[in-house]
Amino acid sequence: MSTTLTATQPVERRPIPGIGPDAALLELLSALADAGYSFTSVTPATHARVLGRKPEAQTLRDVFGWSRPFREGAIPHSFVELLQRADMLEQDGDRLKSKVRASSLGNDLFLHSAFPTDGEDSVFFGPDTYRYAALLEAELPRLGPVSRIVDIGAGSGAGGIVAAKLAPGAALTLSDVNPAALRLATVNAAHAGINAELLEGPGLDKVTGAVDLVIANPPYIMDEGDRAYRNGGGMHGAQLSYEWALAGAKRLEPGGHMILYTGVAMVEGRDELLVALNQHLPALGCSLAYRELDPDIFGEELEKPPYRDVERIAAIAAIITKG
């Protein structure tokens, strides 16, 4: 990139005090790592199938991966104490249950919401997260030096943290409308050894200063429950992806890039997002490289009324370059 940016020094929006709830979450991640814990998050449909095989937790993976309820003594009491300190322990009948899960990505662990992720403020982590991280690992090294990374709709912070590790020295900003997501992202960044500025607000609205790399994994499902982490709005779920793409294109410095990972509902073979981006990005001085990453994801959604005219949902990558 030809432009050298002067980004502000990142400041954690929510510091982690030594004895507070967030400190307990950070200790929880460290304790799980020390115990050799690992877990790969799957789709909600697969998770529900596996969950039905065994009703009660017996291991750390049962508690913190599969979100199974557990009885006292099933896991070391030190983990129960950390959940209590973090206010992340709830009663489930005559058993207990963790309000958070922990999933592996590379050498790091990331906290996110317990299954099922039905709440409006749920923090999702799953197959999309792994595809998003793989896209960043494939594309970011090709872009040249990066001074500032902004991850919009950051969720658990996984994308921004992966990007920051790929661009040492770049300032990182994580933006999200969900305070619960920002709390977990703060802890996840601290566990990964990454400094980050955290901003609560939609899209790039709260982001100030120059930006030469925007990354995003927007919600793209037509969600009847209108959950913020899941609902992509109109255009068969692609509206938010389109809006974020244009917002990113407008904010990029000359020579800057946006890496967008999202899902697109295909109707009669037509990709509404691709058509819209090709129509509007040239006027913003931007070019587009676009490709499908997976032709068929979340097929179970096609059984729901909003998808009655949809053939498939594809995972796509859109790489936008300014100037």
N, C-alpha and C positions, 0 to 999 in steps of 0.2 A: 504494500500500500504506500501511496505517495505522501499521505498526510500524517504528520506527527501530532498526536493529541496530548493535551495536558489535562488528564482526568483528576478528579478530586480523590484524596486518599480515602479508601473505603472505611466506613465506620459501622460497626455492628449496631443495628437498631435496637436489639434486645440483648443487652449484656447478660452473661451467664454468671450470676453470683455463686460463691463457693458453697452455699448451703441451700440455695433456692430450688424450686421445681425444675428449672431448665438444667441446673447443674446435676440434678439427679438423673435426668434423661441422658446427659452426656456420660455420666458414670455408667448408666445402663448399657450404652453402646460399647463402652470400653470393656465392661465385664463380659458382654456377649462375645466380643472379639477375643478376649483372653480365654474364653471357654471353647474357642474354635468353632463358634456358631457360624452357619451359613444357611441361606435360604433363597430360593429363586421364586419370585412371585409369578403367578399364573393368571389367566383370565378369570373373571368372577364365575363363569359357568364351570370351568374346571375346578376351581376352588370349592364350589358348592358340592360337586360330585365327590371329591376327596374327603371333604369334611364329614360327609355322611357315613363314611366307613368306620369311624371311631369317634364316639361321642365325647370322650373325656381326655384331657391332656395328661401325658406321662413324661414328656421331655421339654426342653427349652424350645425346640422347633415346633412342637405342638402349641405351645403358649404364644410364642412371639412370631411364628410363621403362619401357622394354620388358624390362629385365633380360637383355639379350643378352650373351653372353660376348664378350670383345674381346682383341685382340692389342696388344702394345706399339706405340705410335705411332698407334693409332686415335683417341685423344683426347689433349689436351695432358697432358704428364707431371705438371703441377701437380695435376691431379685425382687421378691415381694416387697421388701422394705423400700427399694428404689422406686417401684411403681407407686407405692403409697406416698412417698415424698414428692413425686412428680404429679400427684393427683391423676394418675392414669390407671387406677385399679377400681373395678366396679364389681358389684355383687351380681351373680347370675344364678338366681335360685339359691340353692345351698352351696354353690361353688363360687369361685372368683374368676374374673376375666380381665385380661389386659386391654386397655383402650388403644394401644399402639401395636404395630407390627414392626419388624426389622427385616430388611431384605438386602441381599448382597449385590453389589455392582462393582466389578473389578476387585480391588483389594479393600474396598470400603463397605461399611454398613450404613443403611439409610432408614431412619424412622419414617413411618407413614401410618395412616389410619387402620384400625382393626377391621377385619371382615365381619359383616358386610358393610360396604361403604355407602350407606343409605343417607347419611346426614348431609345437610346443605354445606357444611364446612368440612366435609371429608377431604383427606389428602391422599390422592391416588398414586400408586406405584405398581407397575405391572409390565406386561409384554411391550406396550408402547414405550415405556421408559428404556428398555433394553434396545429397542430399535432406534430410538432417539439418540442414545449414547453412541451406538455404532455409527450412526450417520455423522455425528460430530467428530468422532475419531477418524472417519474417512475423509471428511471435507475440510476440517479446520486447518490441518497442516499444509494444505494447498494454498491457503489464502495469504500467506506472508505474515509479517509482524502485526500483532494486535495490541492496541493500547488499552481499550476498554470494551468489556463484554457486558451486554445487558440481556438478561434472561427474563422475558415477560411471561406472566402466568407460570411462575417458577415452581409452584407446588412444593415438593420436598426439597427442591434445590439441586436435584441430581444432575440435570443438564448443565446448569451453570458451573457446578463443581467439576464435572468432567471437562468442560471447556476451559476452565481456569487452569487445570492441570496440564492441558495441552498447550496453553499459552502462558508460560511462567512470566510473571511480572506485569501481566495485564490486570487492571482493576476490574472487579466484578460487582455488578449490581443485580440483585434478585428482586423482582417486582411481582406482587400478587394482590388480589383483592381480599384474600382470605387470611385473617390474623392467625388462625390455627396453622395454616401452611407456613407462614413466616416464622412462627415459633419453632416448628420442626426443622425448617430450612436452616435456621440459626444454629441449632444443635448439630445438624448434619454437617454443616460447613466447618464448625469448630472441630468435630471429630475427624474430618478429612484434612485439617490443618490449613483451611482456606479462609482468608479474610474476605468479608463481603459487606457491601452496603445493602440494607434491606429496606424496601419502600412499599408501603401499603397503598394500592391504588390500581385502577384499571389500565391495562396496556402500558403505554409509555407516558401517561399523563403526569406522573410525579417525577419522571426522569429529567434531570437538568444536565447541561454540559454536552460536550461532543461525544459522539458514539461512532465507532468504526466496525463493531460487530454486534448485531442483534440476533439472538437465537430464541426459538419459541416452539412449544409443543401445545397448541391450543386445544381446548375441548372441541369435539367435532361430531358428537352424537346428537340426534334429535331426541332429547330426553323429556318424556312426559312429566317428570318430576321437577324440571327446570332447575336441576342442581348445577351450581356455578362451575364446579370442576369438570362437568360432563357435557353440558348443553352448548352446542355450537351455533344455535340460532337457525336463521333461514338458510336458503340455498341448500336444502337438504342437509343442514348441519355445517356447511362450509362458510357461513357468513362471518363468524368470528375470525376464522383463518384469513379470509380475504381482508377484513378490516385491519388486522394486525400486520398483514403483509404490506398494505399501503402505508400504515403508520410508520412501520420500520423503514420503508423505502424513502419516505419524506425526511426522516431524521438522520439517515446515514450521511457521514462525511464522504466527499468524493473518494472513490477507491474502496469504500466500505462495502460490507456484505451483510446479508441476512440469511441465516440457515433456518428454514421452516420445515418442521416435521408435522404432518397432520394426516387425517383420514378423510377420504372423499367418497360420498355415496354416488355410485354410477347409475344413471337412469337412461335406458336405451343406448348404452355405450357412451353417453355424454358426460364429460367431466366439467361441471359448472365452474369450479375454482380455476382450472387452467384457462378456460375461455375468458373469465373475468380478469385474471392477471395479465394475460396477453393483450387485453384491450386497454388496460389502464397503466401498466408499469412504464411503457415507453415515454409517456408524457411526463413522468417523474425522473427521466434520465436514467432509467434502470433497465438492465437486461435480465433475462430469466433462463435458468437451466432447471429442467423439471423432469422428474422420472418417478415411476412406480417402484416402491420397495417391496411390497407384498400385495398381490392382486386380490386377496380374499381374507379379511380379518373380521372378527366379531360377527360371524355369520348368524349367531343366535338373535341378533337385533332384527333381522329380516322378518322374523315372525311377529313383530309388533306393528300396530296400526300405522305409525308414521312412515314405515318403510314398505308400504304395500306396493309402491311402484319402483322400488330400488332393486337392481340386479345383484349388486355386490358392494362392499365397502373396501376400498383399497387404501393402503398406507402409501403416502407419497412424500417426496422430498422436493422442496422448491429452494433453489439457491439464487438469491437476488443480488445483483452487483450494481453499485451506483457509479455511473460514469465510465 
